[in-house]
Amino acid sequence: MTLDVYHSRLKSIGKILLLLTVMLWFYRNNLQSLNFFIILVLLTRGSINLLCRTSVFTRKETDVSNPSFKRKAKIFSSMVLFFVVIILLSATAFLNLSPQVGGEPGSFDSPHYYDGKFNNLNETSVSTGSFFGTMLEYMVGDDDRNPNVILPTKEYQNMLLNESDVSVTWFGHSTILIQSHNTTILMDPVFGEGGLDPLIFGPSPFAYEYTYELEDLPRVDYVFISHDHYDHLDMKTIQSLEGAQFFVPLGVKSHLTTWDIPSHEVQEFDWYDEHNVSSEFFIALTPSQHFSGRGISGDNTLWGSWVLDFNGHKIFFSGDSGYSEEYAKIGEKYGPFDIAIIEAGQYNEAWSSIHMFPEQSVQASIDLNASTILPIHNTKYVLSLHKWDAPLERVTAAGELLNQTVSTPYIGDTFVLGGENPDTRWWRDVEIPSPPWLKVSSFVGFMIPFSLIASLAMVNIQRLASTGTISKEEE
């Protein structure tokens, strides 16, 4: 083996070692997204090299065995164009052909509908932070966003209730079951173990000890929807609720009728519309500060929160919302409430106008004059940057600070309003597995700089050898 061949092989090994060292450092610092980018670059480069061995774009090449930069650029551009076209065609096909997108709501005679869309009471921006800043935050991985273990939950059991009782069961995220001795209500029902997004990129639900299906529940009489986002309105779940009466914000009816729900089973509401379902059941849609949309067009359906005066108990259900002064107005008009079921999860500075921080959720329950708060919109999906258990921990701390009762039942556990408050801190007992050895080992961290130096020396071995030879000749 000649010295040049030896140097060449050593340089190749050095490049591989350098790449692995950098990727290991990224991995240990929660920058897995950069590793995915590196893998994508390597796959792209490999694909270009393979295509260069074919007759693609060889017409003006003088030496086919040594492809020019121009030819490689053409191949790369064609690959990018191909994948962009595939993505656009797939998205277009989904938006036009998939029933999950729902119907076309049209326009509405509502004071909140103008400029071709629904609007919040106060001018609101969906994102208040830097787009690139938020993207950079998402690029930094965090293993604590997902518990990565099976979470302890309770098996749902239908409780025998007295005539004056009302029970509440939380099934994770925003799905709530409310029952009396003869009536069953679902709020924002999303069941099943599939991912959220109708495309393949949506987040999958956390693993639960017990899972829940509609078949496990009593026959559902009434269904309430807060807005049409996929984590609150699920086509398959809705289609399985045959015979129920649906109460929805303006425009959402178009989705349900597209999914074969009979029109007479769906009633639409504008903000502060009221309805007496029965002598013991009053409902009203109240404002929330959010947005809507299942396809390209946004805000073409209304969003809201719900007030239920049911069997002698007053219940508030927030849906999704940023904090606003409207909570105090709702509390003054319809309160006091026995329980405020309020979103506390998937928050971030970038969308602070449309999602509440946990401390704001507790303050909202106080504004509503609610006896207790049940924090929802958490513990099922990774939709934001916070740790999986941070919402429950922060709501609990804020409740203690502001002297507000907080209900934190196990998912699937049923409790009776006015009875013993379920305030177990169950999430604190979840044993999170230790990170992999490569990620936390101090020895690996100690060796990374030496590996980096060694790989750089191997990559530059020929230059170093030449420098050494020149120095000897000068002597």
Number of C-alpha atoms within 10 A of each C-alpha: 5 7 9 10 10 12 18 17 14 19 20 14 15 23 17 13 19 22 16 16 19 15 19 19 20 17 18 18 14 16 18 19 16 16 19 12 11 14 13 12 12 12 12 15 14 12 14 18 14 10 15 20 13 11 9 12 16 15 9 8 13 10 9 16 10 10 16 14 9 11 19 18 12 14 19 17 11 12 15 13 12 11 11 12 12 12 12 11 12 13 16 13 11 16 16 12 11 12 13 20 23 23 17 15 14 11 15 18 9 11 11 15 18 12 7 11 17 23 22 19 13 8 8 15 15 15 15 14 14 11 11 9 11 16 10 11 13 14 14 16 15 16 12 14 18 19 21 14 14 14 22 17 19 18 16 19 12 13 13 11 14 10 10 11 18 23 20 22 22 24 26 23 24 28 21 21 21 21 25 20 15 9 15 19 21 22 22 25 24 26 18 14 14 12 16 20 16 16 10 10 9 15 14 15 18 20 19 19 13 14 17 18 13 15 8 12 13 12 15 19 17 19 20 22 23 27 27 27 20 18 20 21 24 21 20 13 16 21 13 12 19 15 14 19 18 23 23 25 25 25 25 29 27 18 23 22 16 17 18 11 22 14 13 9 16 18 16 15 21 22 20 16 12 14 13 11 11 10 8 11 15 17 21 22 25 25 23 26 26 24 24 21 19 21 15 9 11 12 19 25 29 30 34 28 25 25 23 18 19 22 19 14 18 22 23 28 25 28 26 28 23 22 20 19 9 17 21 18 14 19 20 13 10 18 19 20 22 19 25 28 27 25 29 29 31 24 23 20 14 17 18 18 22 23 24 26 22 26 18 18 30 34 21 25 29 24 20 24 21 23 16 22 28 25 28 27 23 21 28 22 23 20 17 14 18 17 17 25 18 18 25 25 16 16 27 24 17 20 23 13 11 13 11 20 21 25 24 23 22 22 24 23 17 23 19 18 17 14 10 9 15 16 14 11 15 15 18 11 9 14 12 15 9 8 11 9 11 14 17 13 12 10 10 16 15 10 11 16 13 12 18 18 13 15 24 16 17 23 23 17 18 18 13 13 12 11 11 11 11 11 10 9 7 6 5
